Amino acid sequence: MEIEALVSGEFAAPVAVVTGGWSRERDRSLLSGSTVAGALRDLGIETRVLDLEEDRKSLVPELQGAEVAFLAIAGRGAEDGRLQGLLESIGVPYTGSGVFASAVGMHKVTAKSLVAARGVRVAAGTAVEPGTGVEFEARRIADAHGLPVIVKPVSEGGSIGLALARTSEEVATAIREADVPVMAEEYISGRSVSVGILQDPDGGLHILPPLETETAGGVYSYAAKREQGLTTYHCPARLSETDLQDLEVAARRAHLALRCHGYSRHDFVVGREKGPVWLEVNTLPGLSRQGNLARMAEVGGISYEQLLAHILRTARTDRSLQP
């Protein structure tokens, strides 16, 4: 994939890097935002950094005069379509996916149904019904999916709140301790693999070398992502040629099914018997230099600066023309 370098005059008005926010992924967002802003400034792009507040309307005057909003942010209120809707309502171009893909992609149960409809194998899962007894739900989940199961929030990223429950009692505890709506998902033993996609202005999709994350506990949890020494990364992933081809096909279909735009990252588990199984999408992946998307891009021959150039230019392409 050929990506031309950014030049200082390519964006005449400032680029507003929107970061921070109030979700539980605030720290990851701030890291992405500061790294992106620093790299753009080094490239001669006039840049201002805006920390999103819970009242998104306070962002409007700060965006005055900005040519593009670069969304270096994640989590609820930012990655779920609400920020994208605000930016569209005030006519500010922005990077990444639009309202539909952002909202649907953040709601894991809905996203799975759309991706499965495209013929992609997804991990079986079910939302925990609100207002029902915790023990009843725990037994229902165990009967439906067996044990162990993964319990995780329906609309959070970064593996926040993810738990591996080996017994019905542990399922009940995970449900009881959750402070947001949660879902249960079958546990599939296998390799955790992420697949990054970059999309050309004409709609062509480029698959980055898949990244395998190896953890001691076998679950790519919040702690495994954040604490040094708990995870080993392999890129390209250590998979058979058949599995690699299946991953590429599944990632392409998922990107199109959810109407993602510009770029996306898809998480899979590759089991010995089932092969690649789609778990979820990240429509605004972290953008630190050590982040998963940057790792994949580098192995694919794309520098961090080229990656940012591609993402920034996605704000100028029409989302309504997607297939």
TACORBEL-V792677 format. One record per residue. N is the residue number from 0. OMEGA is omega in radians with two decimals (NA if undefined). Layout:
n:N omega:OMEGA
n:N omega:OMEGA
This chain:
n:0 omega:-3.14
n:1 omega:3.11
n:2 omega:3.13
n:3 omega:-3.13
n:4 omega:3.03
n:5 omega:3.03
n:6 omega:-2.99
n:7 omega:-3.11
n:8 omega:-3.08
n:9 omega:3.08
n:10 omega:-3.03
n:11 omega:3.13
n:12 omega:-3.11
n:13 omega:2.97
n:14 omega:3.13
n:15 omega:3.09
n:16 omega:-3.12
n:17 omega:-3.02
n:18 omega:3.07
n:19 omega:-3.09
n:20 omega:-3.06
n:21 omega:-3.12
n:22 omega:3.12
n:23 omega:3.06
n:24 omega:-3.09
n:25 omega:-3.09
n:26 omega:3.10
n:27 omega:3.13
n:28 omega:-3.12
n:29 omega:3.09
n:30 omega:3.10
n:31 omega:-3.08
n:32 omega:-3.12
n:33 omega:3.14
n:34 omega:3.12
n:35 omega:-3.11
n:36 omega:3.13
n:37 omega:-3.13
n:38 omega:3.13
n:39 omega:3.11
n:40 omega:3.10
n:41 omega:3.13
n:42 omega:3.11
n:43 omega:3.11
n:44 omega:3.08
n:45 omega:-2.98
n:46 omega:2.98
n:47 omega:-3.10
n:48 omega:-3.12
n:49 omega:3.11
n:50 omega:-3.10
n:51 omega:3.06
n:52 omega:-3.08
n:53 omega:3.02
n:54 omega:-3.03
n:55 omega:-3.13
n:56 omega:3.12
n:57 omega:3.13
n:58 omega:-3.00
n:59 omega:-3.14
n:60 omega:3.14
n:61 omega:3.13
n:62 omega:-3.11
n:63 omega:3.09
n:64 omega:3.13
n:65 omega:3.12
n:66 omega:-3.07
n:67 omega:2.96
n:68 omega:3.09
n:69 omega:-3.03
n:70 omega:3.07
n:71 omega:-2.95
n:72 omega:-3.10
n:73 omega:3.04
n:74 omega:-3.11
n:75 omega:-3.13
n:76 omega:-3.09
n:77 omega:-3.08
n:78 omega:-3.00
n:79 omega:3.07
n:80 omega:-3.10
n:81 omega:3.09
n:82 omega:3.13
n:83 omega:3.11
n:84 omega:3.10
n:85 omega:-3.11
n:86 omega:3.09
n:87 omega:-3.11
n:88 omega:3.14
n:89 omega:3.02
n:90 omega:3.11
n:91 omega:3.09
n:92 omega:-3.10
n:93 omega:-3.11
n:94 omega:3.03
n:95 omega:-3.04
n:96 omega:-3.12
n:97 omega:-3.05
n:98 omega:-3.06
n:99 omega:-3.09
n:100 omega:-3.12
n:101 omega:-3.10
n:102 omega:-3.11
n:103 omega:-3.13
n:104 omega:-3.13
n:105 omega:3.13
n:106 omega:-2.92
n:107 omega:-3.12
n:108 omega:3.13
n:109 omega:3.14
n:110 omega:-3.14
n:111 omega:-3.10
n:112 omega:3.13
n:113 omega:3.14
n:114 omega:3.11
n:115 omega:3.14
n:116 omega:3.07
n:117 omega:3.09
n:118 omega:3.12
n:119 omega:3.09
n:120 omega:3.14
n:121 omega:3.09
n:122 omega:3.13
n:123 omega:-3.13
n:124 omega:3.14
n:125 omega:3.07
n:126 omega:3.06
n:127 omega:-3.08
n:128 omega:3.10
n:129 omega:3.07
n:130 omega:3.10
n:131 omega:-3.12
n:132 omega:-3.09
n:133 omega:-3.12
n:134 omega:3.11
n:135 omega:3.14
n:136 omega:3.14
n:137 omega:3.12
n:138 omega:3.14
n:139 omega:-3.14
n:140 omega:3.13
n:141 omega:3.12
n:142 omega:-3.06
n:143 omega:-2.98
n:144 omega:-3.07
n:145 omega:3.12
n:146 omega:0.01
n:147 omega:3.04
n:148 omega:3.02
n:149 omega:3.02
n:150 omega:-3.10
n:151 omega:3.10
n:152 omega:3.11
n:153 omega:-3.03
n:154 omega:2.99
n:155 omega:3.07
n:156 omega:3.07
n:157 omega:-3.09
n:158 omega:3.10
n:159 omega:3.08
n:160 omega:-3.12
n:161 omega:3.14
n:162 omega:3.02
n:163 omega:-3.10
n:164 omega:-3.06
n:165 omega:-3.14
n:166 omega:3.08
n:167 omega:3.12
n:168 omega:3.12
n:169 omega:3.04
n:170 omega:3.14
n:171 omega:3.13
n:172 omega:3.14
n:173 omega:3.11
n:174 omega:-3.08
n:175 omega:-3.07
n:176 omega:-3.11
n:177 omega:3.10
n:178 omega:3.08
n:179 omega:3.08
n:180 omega:-3.10
n:181 omega:3.10
n:182 omega:3.05
n:183 omega:-3.05
n:184 omega:3.12
n:185 omega:3.08
n:186 omega:3.14
n:187 omega:3.11
n:188 omega:-3.13
n:189 omega:-3.11
n:190 omega:3.06
n:191 omega:-3.04
n:192 omega:3.04
n:193 omega:3.13
n:194 omega:3.10
n:195 omega:3.13
n:196 omega:2.98
n:197 omega:-3.05
n:198 omega:3.10
n:199 omega:3.05
n:200 omega:3.14
n:201 omega:3.09
n:202 omega:3.13
n:203 omega:-3.09
n:204 omega:3.11
n:205 omega:-3.10
n:206 omega:3.10
n:207 omega:3.10
n:208 omega:-3.09
n:209 omega:-3.12
n:210 omega:3.09
n:211 omega:3.10
n:212 omega:-3.10
n:213 omega:-3.13
n:214 omega:-3.10
n:215 omega:-3.10
n:216 omega:3.12
n:217 omega:3.13
n:218 omega:3.14
n:219 omega:-3.01
n:220 omega:3.08
n:221 omega:-3.14
n:222 omega:-3.14
n:223 omega:3.14
n:224 omega:-2.97
n:225 omega:-3.02
n:226 omega:-3.12
n:227 omega:3.07
n:228 omega:-3.12
n:229 omega:-3.06
n:230 omega:3.01
n:231 omega:-3.09
n:232 omega:3.09
n:233 omega:3.12
n:234 omega:0.07
n:235 omega:3.12
n:236 omega:-3.12
n:237 omega:-3.06
n:238 omega:3.08
n:239 omega:3.12
n:240 omega:3.11
n:241 omega:3.13
n:242 omega:3.12
n:243 omega:3.11
n:244 omega:3.12
n:245 omega:3.09
n:246 omega:-3.12
n:247 omega:3.14
n:248 omega:-3.10
n:249 omega:-3.14
n:250 omega:3.10
n:251 omega:-3.11
n:252 omega:3.14
n:253 omega:3.11
n:254 omega:-3.12
n:255 omega:-3.12
n:256 omega:-3.10
n:257 omega:-3.13
n:258 omega:3.05
n:259 omega:-3.04
n:260 omega:3.01
n:261 omega:3.12
n:262 omega:3.09
n:263 omega:3.06
n:264 omega:-3.05
n:265 omega:-3.12
n:266 omega:-3.12
n:267 omega:2.80
n:268 omega:-3.11
n:269 omega:-3.13
n:270 omega:-3.12
n:271 omega:-3.10
n:272 omega:-3.04
n:273 omega:-3.05
n:274 omega:-3.09
n:275 omega:3.09
n:276 omega:-3.09
n:277 omega:3.14
n:278 omega:-3.09
n:279 omega:3.14
n:280 omega:2.98
n:281 omega:-3.09
n:282 omega:3.03
n:283 omega:-3.12
n:284 omega:3.06
n:285 omega:-3.03
n:286 omega:2.97
n:287 omega:3.14
n:288 omega:3.12
n:289 omega:-3.11
n:290 omega:-3.07
n:291 omega:-3.11
n:292 omega:3.13
n:293 omega:3.09
n:294 omega:-3.11
n:295 omega:-3.14
n:296 omega:-3.13
n:297 omega:3.11
n:298 omega:3.11
n:299 omega:3.09
n:300 omega:-3.13
n:301 omega:-3.13
n:302 omega:3.11
n:303 omega:-3.14
n:304 omega:3.08
n:305 omega:3.10
n:306 omega:3.12
n:307 omega:3.12
n:308 omega:3.12
n:309 omega:-3.10
n:310 omega:-3.12
n:311 omega:-3.13
n:312 omega:3.11
n:313 omega:3.12
n:314 omega:-3.08
n:315 omega:-3.13
n:316 omega:-3.01
n:317 omega:3.14
n:318 omega:-3.09
n:319 omega:-3.13
n:320 omega:-3.14
n:321 omega:3.11
n:322 omega:NA
